[in-house]
């Protein structure tokens, strides 16, 4: 199931009542009351391209934190289709190095695909990375070990700019933001953070909840926006499949998180063996996320204005249960696992 071909124009279409799209108004009101108490700033629920319900500052432009990585993955997919990017290219072939202690010849065997799946094996100092959390340099060969590594993601931005000759802010604006008619986005909402110990800055992105939801609708419709294929459908499928099994039902793909959830049984006799469905999400500090649930045609955005004071893990799971429990048709029985 996808978004059924509904897309927002200059403004979003909004359901007169959530019930018309199979959601409970009272259930969502309870969820929003809880969101208020745990530090959430905005929530947006979209069903088949139409807004079921929105709460909080959905037009506020705030930092996406690590959600940036999934957006860059989508941009890379547009270039792979045109032959500009080859995921098998190694850092050695690309001429990528870093400050002293520079990369070893073994580290330079990491590929673009390894960076996308956070399996480069390169534990060099990186902007926005706590060095104390990293494995030792040389402890894992490229492609053999998953570690959530900002060095990988930062370098992806550098590589894309080198291969295309276009700043990633302008590239994203032209290839994704403009076709999706984002309401609040400007290329100036990309900015960079550098440290003395790495040549490669962290690219950062600010975006509103309602613009982020457009990316979800794009992926829900397999990369298509009305009559134009913005991101190749093959890339959407490939970039959101699980390559790394993280346990507890979660996985990692091309800079997207993946998981499964259980749908409500259609009949009491089926309750012992409920149907499961895959979903995927982009996640950022403060437990903010863009969640895409293709089986029920749903996109959910959760944002926090203050990433240092967002919901805790247990709180966000409770909020997800309240939100997804408000869906009255094919509603999940349990909350997805988020990271």
N, C-alpha and C positions, 0 to 999 in steps of 0.2 A: 504494500500500500504506500502511495506517495502523497504528495500534497494536492492531488486531483486538479492541478493546473490553475489554482487560485493564487494570485500574486497581488501584493500591495502596489498601489500607484504612488502618487505624490503623498497620499495619506493611506493609512491602513483601513480596511473594512473591519468594522466591529460588530459582533453579534448583538442583537437587541437584548437578549438574555443568554447566559451561558447554557441554559437548558436546551436551547435550540440546537446546540452542537454536542449535546450529550454530557454536560457538566452540571454540577450542583452549585447554585449561587450560595447557599448557606454553608456548604462545605468549603468553598473558596474563601468566604468571609472569615471562617474560623482559621483557615491557613494564613490569611493576611494579618489577623490579630496576632497570631503566633510570630509571624515574620517581624512585626513591629517590635516585639519583645526581645528579639535575638540579634538585632543589628542589621537586618536586611534593608536595602534602600529602594529596590525596584524588582518587580516580578512581572513577566509577560508570558502569557499562555496563548499559543497560536494553534488552531485546529484547521488543517487543510488550507492554510494560507489566510485564514480569517481569525481576528483576535477574539478569543473566548473571553478573556478578562485581562486587565492590566492594573497594576497597583504601584504606587510610589512614583519616583522620578524617572520615568522611562525615557525622557528626553535629555536627562542630565548626561553630559559627556565626562566620563571618569575613566581611570586607568583600568585596562583589561587584565593586567598582570600576565600570567602564563597563557591565557586564552590567545594571546598574540601568536603563539606557536602553531596553533591549528589554522589560523588565518593565513600565515605564511605558507603552510603546507598546501592550502588551496591555490595560492598564487603560483607556487612551484608546479602544481599540476597543469596549469594553463600553459606553462612554458615547456614542460616535458612533451606535451602533445605536438608542439611545433618544432621539436628537435633541439631547442636551445639548451635544455638540461637533460643529462643522461645520468640516471641514478647510480650507474656502475662506475662513474668517474671517481678516481681516488684523489685524496688531498695532494699526493705527489704530482699527479697529472694537472691538478688545478693550481699548483704553486702556492699552496697554503702552508704557512708556518706560524710561529708565534714568538713572543719575547723569550729571552733566556730564562730558564733552560728550554731551548727550542725543541721542536718535535723531533722524535727519532724516526728513522726510516721505517720502523715497524708501525709507529703511530700513523705515519703518512699513508699507510695502506687502507685506512678507513675510507669508506665510500660515502657518497651523498645519502644513499639508502641507510647506511649505518647511522648517520647524523639524524635523519628523520625519525628513526626508531630508538634514538638515544642509546646506541650500542657502539659508539666509536672506540671506546677503550682509552680515550684521551682525557686525562685528569689534570689538565693544566689549569692554572689560575684563570678565572673567568669573571666577567662582570655579572653581578646578581647571583653569584654562587658562593656558598659558605665553604671555604677550603677545608675546614675541619671535617666536613661530611663526605669528602671525596675519597675514593680508594687511592691507593698508592700508585704513582706513575709506573707504567709497565706491568701492572698486576693482571691485566686482562688484554687479550688480543682483540683486534677490531672484529666486531660482529659477534662476539661470543658472550657478552655480559651486558645486561640492562642496568643502567644507572641513570636516574633523572638528572641530566647534566646540561647546565646552561651553556657550557662551552660549545656543545653540539649545536644548540639552537641559535646562538649568537653567530657562529660561523656560517650557518645556512643563509642568514641574511647577507653576509659579506659575499658569499659565493654567488648568490642570485644577482646581486648588483654587478659583480664582475662579468658574469656570463651574458647579462642582458645589456649592460651599459646604461641602465636606467635606475635611478634611486628607487628603493622599494616603496617609499611613500607615494611617489608619482605613479609607479607601476600598479600598486594596489588601487589607487584612486581611479585609474583609467580602466583597468581590467575587471574590477569587482565593484567598487563603491558606486561609480557612475552608472553602470548598467542596472544595478539593483535600486537605483534612485534613493540612495541613503539620504535621510533628511538632515542629519546633523554632522556628518563627517566632513573633514577637511584634511588635505595632506599634512598640514601643520600639526595634526594630532598624532603623527609619528614623531618620536624624539629618541635620543640616544643617550646611553649611559656608558662611560668608559672608566677603566681603572688603569693604573700605571703598569701593571704586570701582564697585560694582554693587549695585543694589537686590535682585537675584535670587539667592538662595542655591543652592548645589548640594545636591540631595537625595542622600543616601547610604544604602545598604542593606547590612545584614549578613544572611547566610542560610547554611544548611548545604547541603552537596552533595546530600543526599538530598531536601531540600525543593525545591531548584532543579531536580532531575531530574523532579519532579512537573509543573513548568511545561513541560518538554520533552514529557512524555507527553500533557499537555493539547493542545499544538500538534500532536503526532503524530496525535491523534484529531480534528483539525480543530476544536479549541476545545470539544469535548464531553467532559464528565466523567460517566460512566455515562449517566443519562437526562436530564441537564441541559446545555444549551448555555451554557457559561460565557462564552466569547468567540465572537462570531459566526464561522461558518465562512468567510463571505465576507471578513471582516477578516483571518483567518489567511492566506487565499490572497493577498489584496491587500497585506498588510503584509510578506510575505516574498518578493515578486517583485522583480526587479531594476529599479530606477529610475535608478541611476547606474552606469555601466560604469567600473570602476576599473582595468581591464586585468589581465593575468595570470590570467584566469579568475575574478576576484573582482568583486563588486558591492555596492551598498548599497541598502537598502529603507527601510521605516519603522522606523529604528533597529535593524535586523537586518542582518548581513552575509550575502551570498549567494555561491554558487559552484556548480561542477560537479565531479564526480569520475567516474572510469572504473571500471566493474564488470569483474570477470574474465570473459573470454569463455567462453561455454558450451561451445564446441567449439574445437579447434585451428584450424579453418578460419576462424573468426570473430575470431581473435586480432589480425588486421591492422586490424580496424575494431571495437574494443570499444564496448559500449554506455555512454553517459554518463547520469548522473542528477543532478538538482539537489539541493542541500541548503542549509541556512542555519544561522547560529549567532549567539549573543550572545558578546561578547568583552570581557574586562577586563584591566587592567594586571597584568603578571606572566604573561601568556599563559594565563589561566584562561578557561574557556569552557563554554557549554552548546551542544551541537551536535545538530541534528535531521536525520536522514537518512531521509526518508519512504520511499524506494524499498526500503530493507531493514528498515524498521520499527524503527530503532535511535535511541536517545538516548545521548549520551556527555557526561559532566560531568568537567571537569578543574579542580581548585582548587589554589591555593597560599596558604599561611598568611602568607608574607612576600612581598608583591607587588614589593618592591625586589630580591628575590633569587630570582625565579622562573626558569623555563627561558628560554633564548634562543630566537630564532626558529628557527634550524636544529635546536636540540634538541627543540623542540615538534613540528616536522615529523617528526623521526626517531621520536619517541614515538607520534605519530599513525599512522605507517606500521606500527609494531610492533603497536599496538592493532587497527587495521583489518585488518592482515595476519593477525590471529588468527581472523578470521571465516572459517569453512570453506565457507559457502554464499553465493554471490553477493558474494564479498568484493571490495572495491575494489583495483585494481591499484596506485594511487598515493594518496598522502596528499592530503587536501584542503588548499587554501591557507587559512590563517587569518591574521587581522590582530590 
